[in-house]
Amino acid sequence: MIRDFLRFLDASPSAFHAASGIARMLADAGFAPDHGTAPGGHVVVDGGAVIAWWVPDNPRPRVRLVGAHTDSPGLMVKPHPDVEREGFQQVAVEVYGGPILASWFDRDLRFAGRVVLADGTERLVDTGAIARVPNLAIHLYRGDTPEIDRQAHTQPVLFDNRPFSQVLGEAAGVAPERIDAHELICADTQPATIVGNAIVAGRLDNLTSVWAGVQALIAAREGARDILVFAAFNHEEVGSASVTGAGGPLLERVLARLAESVGDPIDFYSASRAVSADAAHSVHPNYPHKHDPTHRPLLGRGPVLKVNANQRYASDAVTQGEWLRACRAAGVPVQTFVGHNDVPCGSTIGPISSTRLGIPTVDVGVPLLSMHSAREQADRRDMEWFVAALTSFLAGE
């Protein structure tokens, strides 16, 4: 299973590639590419988002939902990408989300995503290794590391001293002038790696949850009595406020059709349950003071239940209890994350989607080191346990 996960990571340099890969996996498992509500599997892709659902024969009027996101922080190519400075061809980029910028320097970078052609058609593209963001030699600044200027210092240098638009046309298989628009993000070209139990790769936040959610949906469908839904949104790293984000209407429209097909929509939503699946923070051995003294999740100790009194996570006592029961049923160990009072914590799609839909939700995820780095670390045992726990949750009581 883990080797398949590594292959998925390598084939998913952008949210658009991840969504396409999910759709292929589900198609291979018998999910039809449609918006149907008949018994069986259905899947739809919208840009970098994908929604899939399984309708059993004579379903109970409720859903069990796993939500995740396909995007990761990085450097997004600007609409006019060609830059020439000091004899170097560069790529004009905009910082997307909250990446650890220093981690992107001196890496062989690819640019991947989608292009829209002059005739309106779309194509997925992946340039392969073509650029790097070079560090300044230490001899030129002596002393403390210089602060990174997000505009001046993050523009990648192309290996092949040609305009980026020309390279992009070749990657898309068209003349550059045929490309009207693009959505492209950088990705490290170093393959995902496993050493012992350690998984080291880019985009573990949040493809760990995407992969685990898809595997759980496929595994839990046989014998299911509830409608099972998996939703992987785009744009979580920038707030989810988009047509294909958790704040948009994509999932709500699917659920409305499902509610209409099985009964009273009010009962349908109140009886349903959701998991917001997103990566969690492991305790960092070099910065232990950044973590709460009584809640200290670690790699290799099981999936993490995330709780926040200020509603940065959607977990409440009822949904926490349901998650703990699902983990016990699957024989999966559980850890709990609560933020240090002096250290701000992030958020997830959980509060956004649960507020919009009115479905009680729990926030959980696989613990990581170096979250938002170009290269993150997880543990294979946590991934295996996470698939088992999500499968148990979807199977229900």
Beta strands, then each sheet from edge to edge (+ up, - down):
strand 1: 40-46
strand 2: 49-55
strand 3: 63-69
strand 4: 74-85
strand 5: 88-96
strand 6: 109-117
strand 7: 122-126
strand 8: 131-132
strand 9: 157-158
strand 10: 179-188
strand 11: 193-195
strand 12: 198-201
strand 13: 227-233
strand 14: 273-277
strand 15: 280-281
strand 16: 304-306
strand 17: 335-337
strand 18: 361-365
strand 19: 367-368
strand 20: 376-379
sheet 1: 1+ 2- 13+ 3+ 14+ 18+ 16- 17-
sheet 2: 4+ 5-
sheet 3: 7+ 6- 10+
sheet 4: 8+ 9-
sheet 5: 11+ 12- 20+
sheet 6: 15+ 19+
end
